[in-house]
Amino acid sequence: MSQKTGLVVTAHPGDFVWRAGGAIAHHAKKGYRMKIVCMSFGERGESQFAWKEAGATLEKVKAGRKDEAERAAELLGAEIEFFDCGDYPLKLNEAHFDRMVDIYRELNPSFVLTHALKDPYNFDHPNAAHFAQETRVVAQAMGHKPGAKYQYSAPPVYLFEPHQPEQCDYKPDLILKIDDVWETKYKAFQILAAQKHLWHYYERVALNRGIQGSRNTGIPMTYGEAYQTLFPRVVTDTLG
């Protein structure tokens, strides 16, 4: 039986850690091959502490964020590929598009995690979500790179939680229990020194979602991650 896979499409390095680190580690622990596609190094707008260091340059900040992201991905049990298309704003081109389509076809993921559809505070996030969805669809088209051999079915899409959900029209309908991997996720937080002001914020988010998950199901839960399903979930038997 072939190994199951999961794909995470993220605008910046911190995004996959804060918002989906639990899902990544949880599925990696279950034997999934987890792949992260990171659009940028977050070198302009996502590296506040790095820019405060003496002698900071764009090249140094990018190198530091790349190192952080690689170490965080490894800790969570995932592989990572960078598109290096800048941030604030992202500048995605045809080569990025073709590569993303190839990744979908090569990986044939069981699911994809990406950003919310709206975010008035950070346009990189919905742009990355749109890119993830458009390439997901194009990967199905036999006329895109005709003759290419692949086995691919468009996967379900789960949108991870934005920084201020009430401003992003974000209504989660799924909470993933991440108690078994919380310590790993928090250790990944600590790798992201350039954004250490967010460590405790996202710990509180995980605790809040854990409480909500427990109250809605009765399942004991301390830490959770929220997701919004983009397409209908299909069942073939019972609803419960």
N, C-alpha and C positions, 0 to 999 in steps of 0.2 A: 504494500500500500504506500502511495507517495506521501511525502510529508506535507501536512497542511501549512498554509502560509497566511500572513497578514501584512498589510501595507499601511504605512502612516505617511501622509503627505502634509508637510508642515512648512510654514513660512520662515520660521526662525528656530535656532537651537533650543531656546528655553521652552518653546511651545510644546514640543513632544514630551518634555519632562513634566512640566506643571500639569498638563491637561490629559495626557494619555500614558504617562509613565507606568501607572498601575496596570493598565490593560496590556501594555507591551511586556512587562515582566511576568504578568500572570500567564499570558499565552506562551511566552518563551519557556516558562517553567513546565507547561503542559506539552512541550515538544514542537510547538509551531516555529517555523522559520519566520522571524519578524524582520521586515525591512523598513527603514525610514528613508524617505526622500526629503531632504532639507533644502528649500529653495535658496536660502542665503546663510551667511554666517552671523546675521544680526549685527553687522559691524557698525551701522550708522545709528539706528534708533533703539537698539536693544542691548546696548553695552555701556550703560551710564557709568558704572564704577570703573570700567576699563579706560574710559576717556579721561577720567580724573587723575590717572597715574601720570607721573612726570615722563615726558618723552613719548607720549602716546602718538602713534601714527596709524593710518588706515591699515597698512600692512601688518603692523604689530597686533592691532585689535583683531583683525581677521584671523591671524594665526592663533591667537589666544582662544578665541571663540571656537575655532575648528577643533583645537585640542580638547576643550571642555566638552563639546558635543560628541566627539569620538569616544571619550572616556565614559560619558554618561550613557551613550548607546551600548557600549560594551558591558557596562555594569547591569543594564536592564536586560541584556541578552539579545540585542539586536545588531544588525549590520546597518550602516548608514552610507548614503550617497549624497553628495552636495552638488547643487546646480550652479552655485556661485553667481547668481543673477542680481546681486545687490539687494538692499532693503531700503525702505523709505525713499523711493518706491522699488518694488520688484520690477524687473525688466525681463520678462520672459519672451523668448524668441522661438522661431520655427524649430531650431535644433533641440531646444528644451522640450518642445511639444512632442517631437518624434521620439526622443529618448524616453519620455514618460509613457507613451504608447507602448514602446518596446518593453518597458518594465512591467506594465500590466500583463502583456502577453507572455513574457518570460516567467513571471512569478505566479500568474493565475491565482491571485489572492482569494481567500475565503471571505475576507471583509476588508474594507478600507476605512481608516479613521482620518478625519480632516477637520478643518475649521468650520465655524458657524457661517451661515450665508450672509449675515450682516454684521458689521462692526463699525460704527461711526467714529471710533477712536483710532482704528488702525486698518487702513484699506489694504494692506498687505494680506491680512487674514482672509477676507472674503475673496480676494483675487486668487489666493492659493486654493481656496475651496472650489472656485469656478474652474480653475485649471485642472484640479484633480477629477472633477466630474466630467468636464468636456473630454479629456483624454480617456477616461473610463469608457465613455460611449464610443469614441472613435476607434478604440482598440477592437471593437466588435466588427468594424466595417471591413469586409473582405477586400474592398477596393483600395484600402489604405495599405500600401506596400504589397500589392497583389503577388501571390506566389510564395509569400512568407509562410512557414510552417509553424503552427502554434495551436495550443488547446486552451481556450479562454472563454470564460463565462463572466459577464459583468457582475461584480460582487455587490453585496449590500453595503450601504454607506452609513456610517455613524459619525455625527458631528460632535466633536468634543467641546467642552464648556469654555466660552469666552470669559475674559476678565470681568466684564460687567454684563451679565446675561440679560438683566432687565432692560438694558439699552440696545440690545442686539436681537430683540424679538426671538429669544432663545427659550424654548419650552422642552426641557428634557423629558423623555418618556422611558428611559432605561437607566438604572443605576447598577453599576458593577461593583460587587464586593471585592475589595483589594486588601483585606486584612493580612492575607498570606504573603503579600509582597510589599507591604507598607514600608518596612525598614529599608528595603532596597530602593524604593522610590525616594525616600527621604535622603538616603545617601547620594542619590543622583542629584537632588536639590543642591547638596553641599558642594558638588563639583562646579556648579554654576556660580563662581565667585563674582562674575560681572553683573549678576542680578540678585545678590544676596538679600536685598530688601524685599524680595518676594517669597523667601523660604517659608516664613511663618504665615503669610497670607494664604498660600496654597495648602498649608497644613490645616488651617481653619476651614477652608473649602472642603477638604477631604472629610474632616470630622462632621461638618454639616450634612454632607451627602450621605455619610454613614448613618447618621441619626434618621434622616428621611427614609433611607432604604429599610432600616429596621422597623420604623413605625408603619410603613406601608405593607410590609410583608410578615412581620413577626420573626424574621430571621435575625439572629444576633449578628450585629455588624457594627464595627467601630469606624472604619474608613471606607469611603466609596468614591467612585468617579461617575459623573453624569454624562449621558449621551442622548442625542436626539436622532431618532431614526429618520432617514430621508425618504425611504421607500417603504411600502407595506411589507410587514413580515408575513410570511406564508406558513400556514400550518396545514397538515394533512389529516389530523385526527381530532383531538380535543383541544379546548382552549385552557385547560387547567388540570 
